[in-house]
Structures are given as structure tokens and as C-alpha cells.
Amino acid sequence: AMVTRMLGLGQQIEIFERRYREHPLLGTLLARQTGLRVAVTATPFEALTWAVTGQQISVGAAVSIRRRLIAATALRHSSGLLCYPGAAQIADLSEEDLRQAGFSATKTRTLMTLAELVIDKRLPLDIWQETCPIEEIRTGLLAVRGIGPWTINYTLLRGFGWLDGSLHGDVAVRRGLQLLLGRKEKVPEAEAQEWLTEFSPWRALVAAHLWAAKSTLAY
């Protein structure tokens, strides 16, 4: 069940692709990226903390910080491989440990708060993973300082497999849309949000196709 969820094998992409394969713009991506699914993290906590890590920095920088966080917590699988930390492992780190891993002061406080809330079950991520109460998740996360709409929608996608979060604020999504539209100028957030609205309840899946557009669309 875990492998099925992580590989996105339960995502009903066939319905999505049948519905939009003749779309004048999106159909181009679907023809080139047929079968694209969204990989889901092992736990919602991993997706949430990864989203916080990646706020307003490049993917390369975020990956580097992620590696240092994993090394700092030193959580090992029985095979010897280092694992992504859970809330308990992050809670055991000091503020200085997180700063040395590359987190800003604001992100450090956010991570420590999230770890505390999860441990105290005030953010019952594992229960939410089973029931996926979208509005309850959204409300709970919005109450945490340092968590905004992009972080929530990214977490819902990568942690819970919810395919309708609007990721119009994502730079890579807007870059993919710019390529798809064949435009020289950048696409504003408001325009990206309006464009994605047509594809509800698949907006986050469309975002995933736009993420992949850089490698499939000609500049």
C-alpha cells in the first residue's frame, strides 16, 4: 500500500488524460508526457518539511540543505542507509544544528514548531494521511507561522497525493506555462491562477506537467 501511494499508482490520471488530451494547449503536454504521475513522500511530515526547506530558494540549494539535515539527524535504516528524519529526530536538534544545516532563522523556528506540534498530535499528520480532510489540514497548517498557501498546496500534493491544489505561485510552474504559451515575458501569478482554475480538480497534476515542461517543450 505504501509503495502504491508513493508511486502515485492510485492516481486516476487516465480520467484526466482522456478529458484533456484534445485541449489546444495542455494536450501538447499530455501527448509528450503520457502517464505522468506525482510521486508522494513516505510521510506527510517529510513533504511538509521539504516544502518549508524549499521556500524561496533554488531546488539545488534546497537539496543541499536537505542532505545536511539528514546527516545531522543521522537516522539509519537497518540496511545502513540514512533516512529522512521524523518529527522526533528534528525535535532533538538544537537551533544551532538547524542553522548549521543551512536553514534561516525563520525556517529553523518553523521546523521546530512543526516538530513540536506533530509530537503533541496537534498536527495529526498520520491520521490526516488516512482521512485526508483537506480543509482541516489547510486550517491547521495556516495557523503555523511560516506556512503559507504555496507550502500548504505543495504539502497536500506531495504528502497526501491531493491533485487539486493551485500552485500558481510556483516559479517553475509559471515558467512551464510561459513555455507552453510561447511567451517571452513571465506569466504573473494572477494569470497563472486564472489559467489553472479551468482544470480543477486536477490543478496540481497540471502543475506537475508544467514542472516537466522544461524538458519537453522547445525554448
C-alpha positions as CSV (number, residue, x, y, z in Angstrom):
1,A,0.0,0.0,0.0
2,M,2.8,2.4,0.8
3,V,4.6,1.7,-2.5
4,T,1.4,2.2,-4.4
5,R,0.8,5.5,-2.7
6,M,4.4,6.7,-3.1
7,L,4.5,5.9,-6.8
8,G,1.1,7.6,-7.3
9,L,-0.4,4.4,-8.8
10,G,-3.8,5.1,-7.3
11,Q,-4.0,8.5,-9.0
12,Q,-6.7,8.3,-11.7
13,I,-4.6,10.0,-14.4
14,E,-6.3,8.1,-17.2
15,I,-9.5,10.1,-16.5
16,F,-7.6,13.3,-16.5
17,E,-5.8,12.4,-19.8
18,R,-8.9,11.4,-21.6
19,R,-10.6,14.6,-20.6
20,Y,-7.9,17.0,-21.7
21,R,-5.9,15.2,-24.4
22,E,-7.7,17.3,-27.1
23,H,-7.1,20.6,-25.2
24,P,-5.4,23.0,-27.5
25,L,-2.5,23.7,-25.1
26,L,-2.5,21.1,-22.4
27,G,-3.0,18.4,-24.9
28,T,0.5,19.1,-26.2
29,L,2.0,18.2,-22.8
30,L,-0.2,15.2,-22.3
31,A,1.0,13.8,-25.7
32,R,4.6,14.1,-24.7
33,Q,4.2,13.2,-21.0
34,T,1.5,10.5,-21.1
35,G,1.3,8.5,-17.9
36,L,2.9,11.2,-15.7
37,R,2.2,10.7,-12.0
38,V,3.1,12.6,-8.9
39,A,5.5,10.8,-6.6
40,V,4.4,11.1,-2.9
41,T,6.8,11.2,0.0
42,A,7.0,8.4,2.6
43,T,5.3,10.6,5.2
44,P,3.3,13.9,5.1
45,F,5.9,15.3,7.6
46,E,8.6,14.8,5.0
47,A,6.6,16.7,2.4
48,L,5.8,19.5,4.8
49,T,9.3,20.0,6.0
50,W,10.7,19.7,2.5
51,A,8.2,22.4,1.4
52,V,9.5,24.6,4.2
53,T,13.1,23.9,3.2
54,G,12.4,24.9,-0.4
55,Q,10.6,28.2,0.2
56,Q,12.1,31.0,-1.9
57,I,15.3,29.2,-2.8
58,S,16.5,27.1,-5.7
59,V,16.0,23.4,-5.9
60,G,19.8,22.9,-5.8
61,A,20.1,24.9,-2.6
62,A,17.2,23.1,-1.0
63,V,18.6,19.7,-1.9
64,S,21.9,20.6,-0.3
65,I,20.2,21.7,2.9
66,R,18.1,18.5,2.9
67,R,21.2,16.4,2.7
68,R,22.8,18.3,5.6
69,L,19.6,17.9,7.7
70,I,19.6,14.1,7.0
71,A,23.3,13.9,8.0
72,A,22.7,16.0,11.2
73,T,19.9,13.7,12.5
74,A,21.8,10.5,11.4
75,L,18.7,8.3,11.4
76,R,19.7,5.0,9.8
77,H,17.7,2.2,8.3
78,S,18.6,-1.4,9.2
79,S,20.4,-1.6,5.8
80,G,22.7,1.3,6.9
81,L,21.2,3.9,4.6
82,L,20.5,7.3,6.1
83,C,16.8,8.2,6.3
84,Y,14.8,11.4,6.2
85,P,14.1,12.4,9.8
86,G,10.8,12.4,11.5
87,A,9.4,14.9,14.0
88,A,11.2,13.3,16.9
89,Q,14.6,13.5,15.3
90,I,14.2,17.1,14.3
91,A,13.0,18.0,17.8
92,D,16.2,16.5,19.2
93,L,18.2,19.0,17.2
94,S,19.2,22.4,18.6
95,E,18.5,25.7,16.8
96,E,22.2,25.9,16.1
97,D,22.2,22.4,14.5
98,L,19.5,23.6,12.1
99,R,21.2,26.9,11.3
100,Q,24.5,25.0,10.5
101,A,22.5,22.7,8.2
102,G,21.6,25.9,6.2
103,F,18.2,26.9,7.5
104,S,17.4,30.5,8.0
105,A,16.3,31.7,11.5
106,T,12.7,31.8,10.3
107,K,12.7,28.4,8.8
108,T,14.5,27.0,11.9
109,R,11.7,28.3,14.1
110,T,9.1,26.9,11.7
111,L,10.7,23.4,11.6
112,M,11.0,23.3,15.4
113,T,7.4,24.4,15.8
114,L,6.1,21.8,13.3
115,A,8.1,19.0,15.1
116,E,6.6,20.0,18.4
117,L,3.0,20.2,17.0
118,V,3.3,16.8,15.4
119,I,4.8,15.2,18.5
120,D,1.9,16.7,20.6
121,K,-0.6,15.5,18.0
122,R,-1.9,19.0,17.5
123,L,-1.0,18.4,13.8
124,P,-2.1,14.7,13.4
125,L,-0.4,14.3,10.0
126,D,-0.6,10.4,10.1
127,I,-4.3,10.4,10.8
128,W,-4.9,13.0,8.2
129,Q,-3.0,10.8,5.7
130,E,-5.7,8.2,6.1
131,T,-8.7,10.5,6.0
132,C,-7.3,13.5,4.0
133,P,-9.7,16.2,5.4
134,I,-8.4,19.0,3.1
135,E,-9.9,22.0,4.8
136,E,-8.9,20.7,8.2
137,I,-5.4,20.2,7.0
138,R,-5.3,23.7,5.4
139,T,-6.7,25.4,8.5
140,G,-4.3,23.6,10.8
141,L,-1.2,24.4,8.7
142,L,-2.2,28.1,8.1
143,A,-2.2,28.6,11.9
144,V,1.6,27.9,11.9
145,R,3.8,30.9,11.5
146,G,5.9,30.5,8.3
147,I,3.4,28.4,6.5
148,G,1.5,29.9,3.5
149,P,-0.7,28.8,0.6
150,W,2.2,27.5,-1.6
151,T,3.7,25.4,1.2
152,I,0.2,24.0,2.0
153,N,-0.7,23.1,-1.6
154,Y,2.7,21.6,-2.2
155,T,2.4,19.5,1.0
156,L,-1.1,18.4,0.0
157,L,0.2,17.2,-3.3
158,R,3.5,15.6,-2.3
159,G,2.4,14.4,1.2
160,F,-1.2,13.4,0.6
161,G,-1.5,12.9,-3.1
162,W,-4.2,15.6,-3.4
163,L,-4.2,16.7,-7.1
164,D,-6.2,20.0,-6.9
165,G,-4.0,22.4,-5.0
166,S,-3.3,25.6,-7.1
167,L,0.4,26.1,-7.3
168,H,0.2,29.3,-9.4
169,G,2.8,30.9,-7.1
170,D,5.4,28.4,-8.0
171,V,8.2,29.9,-10.2
172,A,8.8,26.6,-12.1
173,V,5.0,26.3,-12.8
174,R,4.8,29.8,-14.2
175,R,8.0,29.1,-16.2
176,G,6.4,26.0,-17.7
177,L,3.2,27.9,-18.5
178,Q,5.3,30.6,-20.2
179,L,6.9,28.0,-22.4
180,L,3.5,26.4,-23.1
181,L,2.1,29.7,-24.1
182,G,5.1,30.5,-26.2
183,R,5.6,33.9,-24.5
184,K,8.8,35.8,-23.9
185,E,7.6,37.6,-20.8
186,K,7.0,36.0,-17.5
187,V,3.5,34.9,-16.5
188,P,2.1,36.8,-13.5
189,E,0.8,34.8,-10.5
190,A,-2.8,36.1,-11.0
191,E,-2.8,35.0,-14.7
192,A,-1.4,31.5,-13.8
193,Q,-4.0,31.1,-11.1
194,E,-6.8,32.0,-13.5
195,W,-5.4,29.7,-16.2
196,L,-5.2,26.7,-13.7
197,T,-8.8,27.3,-12.5
198,E,-10.2,25.6,-15.6
199,F,-8.5,22.3,-14.7
200,S,-10.0,21.8,-11.2
201,P,-9.9,19.2,-9.6
202,W,-6.6,18.4,-11.4
203,R,-4.8,21.7,-10.9
204,A,-1.8,20.3,-9.0
205,L,-1.4,17.5,-11.6
206,V,-1.4,20.2,-14.3
207,A,1.3,21.9,-12.3
208,A,3.3,18.7,-12.3
209,H,3.1,18.6,-16.1
210,L,4.2,22.2,-16.2
211,W,7.2,21.3,-14.0
212,A,8.2,18.7,-16.5
213,A,7.6,21.1,-19.5
214,K,11.1,22.5,-19.4
215,S,12.4,19.2,-20.7
216,T,9.7,18.5,-23.2
217,L,8.9,21.9,-24.8
218,A,11.3,23.8,-27.0
219,Y,12.5,27.2,-25.9
